[in-house]
Amino acid sequence: MTHPLFDISGRTALVTGSSRGIGLALARGLAEAGCTVVLNGRDGDRLAKAAAGLPGGRVHTAVFDVTDGASVAAGIADVEERVGPLDILVNNAGMQLRAPLLEFAETDWHRILDANLTSAFLVGREAARRMTERGHGKIVNICSLQSEVVRPGIAPYAATKGALKMLTKGMCADWGPSGVQVNGLGPGYIETELTRPLVEDEEFSAWVRRRTPAGRWGRTEDLVGGLLFLASPAADFVGGQILYVDGGMTSVL
């Protein structure tokens, strides 16, 4: 018997950027916990395929661009009309672009800002408009180990994730009084399709294992427990916090 504080069955959750990788793993965790889950992305076919692989009969898809305000407004309105009022939002959509900072293109700077930061602002604002009126809701922004520390070649990514940490705290300040808890989940080095080249780079992989007290790369399923906690009544008095799931990496030199 699960403790009732952790029971989120029957809640409705939207996970952005959830056709693969971390987003899909988080959506799976919510579905397994008994939530109605809405997968979001820009590729309808890929979303449909991802949805078909999730458990439970309450999985939906919503195709909209999280970096476009009008698209977000229409997308959230459609989800609430078609699926029901959102109880949980997971702002997971994002991207990585690696290049030395001196060579980083201005267009790429704006792309990564839009994908990693503006998207969370737009989707968060639109969902919170409704959550604050209803007096309850959970928003979890997917931050990063790089919300705290950085390596060469990923300064713009770290800038977006550091800003997302502070946006999380700002959302908490604004929406907490209306019963909406906003927190962040900060993955460390996690094995996904996108990080496979890094995992397969023996030198880099050895560095990650050496640098991580847990002694290994993270798996996407390592992130699910933290999300379920932050999305549950157990976290009703938790606001503006970032829960780092990084095998201890932020804690050691």
Buried (B, 14 or more C-beta within 10 A) or exposed (E): EEEEEBBBEEBBBBBBBBBBBBBBBBBBBBBBBBBBBBBBBBEEEBBEEBBEEBEBEBBBBBBBBBBBBEBBBEBBEBBBEEBBBBBBBBBBBBBBBEEEEEEBEEEBBEBBBBBBBBBBBBBBBBBBEBBBEEEBBBBBBBBBBBBBEBEEBBBBBBBBBBBBBBBBBBBBEBBBEBEBBBBBBBBBBBBBEBBEEBBEEEEBBEBBBEBBEEEEBBEBEBBBEBBBBBBBBBBEEBBBBBBBBBBEBBEEE
